[in-house]
Amino acid sequence: MTSTTMTVRLPTEAKDKLERLAGHTNRSLSFLAAQAIADYAERELSVVEGIDRALADAAAGRVVPHDEAMRRIKATIDRTGQTR
C-alpha cells in the first residue's frame, strides 16, 4: 500500500482520545488517525454513491409506487412472522 502525508487540525480533545487509544492498543497516533479517516471516507462515499444510484434510478423511472412498496413490505413481514 502506498501512502502520502497530510496535515490535519483537530480539537485537542480528539487528539487526547487518540493518545489514550494509542496507549491501549499499542498503535501510533498516525496509524489510528489514518485508519479513522480511511474508514470515514469509505463509509461516507458509500452513502453518497448509493444516493447517486437512487437518484439515477428515479430519473430513469426505476421506482416502485409507495402503496406497492408498502404492500411488499407488509407481505414480507407477514411471511417472516409465520416462519417463526
C-alpha positions in Angstrom: 0.0 0.0 0.0 1.3 3.4 -0.9 0.7 6.4 1.4 1.0 10.1 1.4 1.4 12.8 4.1 -1.5 15.1 5.1 -1.7 17.7 7.8 -5.0 17.6 9.8 -6.1 20.0 12.5 -8.4 18.5 15.2 -9.6 19.5 18.5 -7.3 18.9 21.5 -10.0 16.6 23.0 -9.9 14.4 19.9 -6.1 14.2 20.0 -6.2 13.3 23.7 -8.7 10.5 22.9 -6.4 9.2 20.1 -3.5 9.3 22.5 -5.4 7.2 25.1 -6.5 4.8 22.4 -2.9 4.5 21.1 -1.8 3.6 24.6 -4.4 0.9 24.9 -3.8 -0.6 21.5 0.0 -0.1 21.1 -0.7 1.8 17.8 0.7 5.1 16.7 -1.3 8.3 16.6 -0.6 8.4 12.8 -1.9 4.8 12.3 -5.1 5.5 14.3 -5.8 8.8 12.6 -5.1 7.3 9.1 -7.4 4.4 9.9 -10.2 6.6 11.2 -10.0 8.9 8.1 -9.9 6.0 5.7 -12.9 4.3 7.4 -14.9 7.6 7.5 -14.2 8.3 3.8 -15.2 4.7 2.8 -18.4 4.9 4.8 -19.5 8.3 3.6 -18.5 7.7 0.0 -20.7 4.5 0.0 -23.6 6.6 1.3 -23.1 9.3 -1.3 -22.7 6.8 -4.2 -25.9 5.0 -3.0 -27.8 8.2 -3.1 -26.4 8.9 -6.6 -27.6 5.4 -7.8 -31.0 6.0 -6.3 -31.4 9.4 -8.0 -30.3 7.8 -11.3 -32.9 5.0 -10.8 -35.6 7.6 -10.1 -34.7 9.7 -13.1 -34.8 6.5 -15.3 -38.2 5.6 -13.9 -37.0 2.6 -12.0 -39.2 3.2 -9.0 -42.0 1.4 -7.1 -45.0 3.4 -6.1 -45.4 3.9 -2.3 -48.5 1.8 -2.0 -46.9 -1.1 -3.8 -43.7 -0.8 -1.7 -45.8 -0.9 1.5 -47.7 -3.9 0.3 -44.5 -5.8 -0.4 -43.0 -4.8 3.0 -46.2 -6.0 4.8 -46.2 -9.3 2.9 -42.6 -9.9 3.8 -43.3 -9.1 7.5 -46.3 -11.4 7.4 -44.2 -14.3 5.9 -41.4 -13.8 8.3 -43.8 -13.9 11.2 -45.3 -17.1 10.0 -42.0 -18.9 9.9 -41.1 -18.3 13.5 
